[in-house]
Structures are given as C-alpha cells and as structure tokens.
Amino acid sequence: MIRAIVVDDHAMVREGLASLLAADGDIEVVATAGDGAQGIALAERHRPDVAVMDLSMPVMDGVAATQGVRDASPATAVLVLTSFTDRDRVRRAIEAGATGYQLKDAEPAELRDAVRAVAAGHAPLDPRIASVLLPSPRPAHRLSAREVEVLRLVADGRANKQIASQLGIAERTVKAHLGSIFREIGVADRTSAAMWARDHLEAP
C-alpha cells in the first residue's frame, strides 16, 4: 500500500483527490493539508511515501513546502500537481526536491500512475511541460555508446549503484559518465537528463 498526503488549499480538491487516488485500492491518503506549512507537519508526523503538492497556496507555497517536506521526511517523494507550466515555477519545484510534475487536468488514471511512479523512485513529468523545462538540445550522437547506456538507465529511474551493477562498472565510473553527460546535453541534474533522454534518444 502506498501512503500519501495531499497538500492543496481548496477543500473540494483535497477531498476529490483523496477519493480519486484511493480508487484502485493500492493508494491510501492518510492526511490532507490546506497549506504548505501544514503539509510539512503532516509529512513529519506520518512519514508518507508520497506527498501530492499544489504550488499556489497561502502561508507557504508549494516550492518552499516541497523543500520542507524533503527535509522533514527524506523518504517522502513529492509529486507536484498544479496548473502552472511556466519554466521558472517548474524548475524551482524540481530544484526544491520534487520528484514528479503533473498538471491538474491529467486523467485520473494518469495521476494514480504518477503517484505509483514517484513511490517507486521514478520521475514522471507531464509531457506538455517538457518543452518548457528542457534546454535546447545538443546532438545525441556526441554521447559515447556507454554514456547513452547510462543515460537510458537514468531515464528508467535507476540509481547509480543499480546502473553500476547492471553495466558491470564501478559506481565512481557511473558518476564520471553522468558528469560528462550533463555537460554534453546542457543539464544540471538527473531529472532534466532523464527528460532529455525521453525526448531525444531513439528507442533501443
């Protein structure tokens, strides 16, 4: 069972999300909050697997609350659920520690899948905002074959240790490859690299 909290300043939205997320029986909303400060307190109290986070809220907005949740309960993954698609908000949310980013007009099944994905350590991103966040790409052929292998595994949500084990290389070698990949495609973090890979690498 995936344990979740919902943080949104609209009561009807909170109640609707709680019902929607519970529809398949594998997600339980253990608490809801009406602002970011309450969300941090609930994360610390309940230690949920996932926090579904709005961005625009009173008292404390979702970006600050995302950072606060990650500090209070490091094992809790934050899924941003909002109507905002501007580059600054998206990037600030991800830099604050958000694992995934979905828009509020997503289909119910898509939202449940996104909650499952962040709980499993993946980084779902609504494809409609990918072009807003991604930098102008450089040609993929500048990556070596090994770097492409590493990047594909990053896009699958694998941790460095898992990548090292699967490819039969040292974890420090994975880190070195990632540094080269980030520089080559013009990104600064794993989430942006994963999104770049999904848009610009051909299927194996």
N, C-alpha and C positions, 0 to 999 in steps of 0.2 A: 504494500500500500504506500502510495506517495502522499506525504503530508504537506499541505500547502497553507499559506496565508494569503489573503487578498488585501491589498492596500489601495484604496480609491476613496475620493471624498464624496462620492454620490452613493447614498444608501441603496437605491434601487439597483445600481450597477453592481455593488458588492453582493447583494442577495442573488442577483441574476447569475453572476459569475460562480458563486458557491454552488448553485444548483446545476449549472452547466458543466462545471468541472467534475461534479460527482456522478454524472450521468452514466458512465461506463463502469462504475464501481471500483476503480483502482486508484482514484484520487480522492483524498479527504481534505476538505477545507477545515482546519482546526480552529481558525480565528480570522476575524476581519478587522481592519483599521480604517479610520477616516482621514488620517494624515500621516505624513512620513515619520514623525516622532513616535506616534502610537505604533507604527509598523516596526520600528526598531525595537521597541519594548516587547512587542509580541514575538519577534524573531528571537530575542534573547531568552524569553520565557519558554517558548515552545520548541525551539530548535527545528524548524520545519525543513523539509527537503528543498522546497521551492517557495519563493515569495513572488507573487504576481503584483507588479508595481506600476501604478499610474505615475505620470511625470508632473502634471499640474495639480498641486494640492496646497491647501493652506498650512500654516505653521512651519512646515518643512517640505520642500518639493521632492520629487522622486529621485533626482540626481543625488542630492545630499542624503536622502534616505537609503538609496542603494549602497552608498559607501558605508553608512551607519549599520545597515544590516550585515554587510560583509565583515565589518569589524566585530559586531556583537555575536554573530554566528557564522564563522568562516565556512562551515559545511553547507550553508544555505545558498542555493543558486537563485539569482534574481532574473526573472523574466519581465522585461518592460512591456506593458500593454497600454498603448496610448494612441492618440490620433495625430501626434506630431511626427512630421517626416523631415524637418529641416536638419541640415547637416550638423549644425552646432549642438543641438539637443541630442541627436543620435550619438555623436562622438563623445560628448560629455558623459552620457549614460554608460557607454561601454568603458570609458576610462575610469568611471567610478566603480566598475566591477560587474556591470550587468552581463549575464551570460547569453541571453537571447533578447530579441526585439521584435514584437508583433504589433500590428495595428488593430484597433478596436473593431474594425469591420471584418475581421477574419471569420471564416466559418467556424462554428463550434468545434467540429472535429479537428480542425487545424490548430485551434488553441489548445485542446487537450493533448494533441500530439506534441506541441511545442513544450508544454509542461513536462511531458514524459521525456522529451529530448534533453532539456536542461537538467532534469533529475539524473539522467544517465551520463551527464558530463559533456553533452554536445552543445553547439552554439547555433540554434535556429535563428534565422533572420528573414523577415518578410521580404520576398524578392522585389517588392515595389519600392523599397528604400535602399536596395543595394547600390544602385547607381548614384544615389545621393552621397553615400558614405565612401565609396571606393575612389582612390586616386586614379588619374589617367594611367592606364596600364602600359607597362613596357612589354615587348615581345616575349612570349613564354619560352621561345627557343634559346634565350640567353641562359636559362637554367640548365644545369647538367642533368643527366638522367637520374643520378642519385638524389639531387635536390628535388626533382619532380616527384620521385617516390616518397620522400619525406613530406613534401607539401600535400600530396594526396592523403597521407595518413593524418596530417594535421587537420585537413578538411573533414576527415571522418571522426574527429574528436579524440584522437589518440594522444595520450600523454607522452612526454619524451622517453620515459622508461619503456613504455609499450612499443614505441617506434624502434628504439634500440634493439629490443628483443626480437621484433619481427624481422628487422633487416640484418640482424647479426652484427651490429656495430656498437661501439661504446656510446654511452649516454652523452659524454662530452663531445663526441663527433656529431651527434644529432644537434646539439646546441650550436656547434660551429656552422653546420649546414643552415640552421634556421637564421643565424645572423646574416649569412650570405644571401639567403632567400629574401629576407626583409629588405636588405639594401637594394637588391636587384629589382624587386617589383614595387618598391617605394611605399612600404607599410611599416608600422611601428609595433604591431602586436599580432598574436596568434589569431584572434578573431578576424581581423582585417585580412590576414593572409588566407584564412580559410574561405572567406567570402570571395577573394580574388580568384582562388583556385576553382571554386564552383562556377565562376563566370567565364574563366579564361583557359582552363585546361580541358582538353578533349577527354571523353570517357576512355578508360583503358581498354 
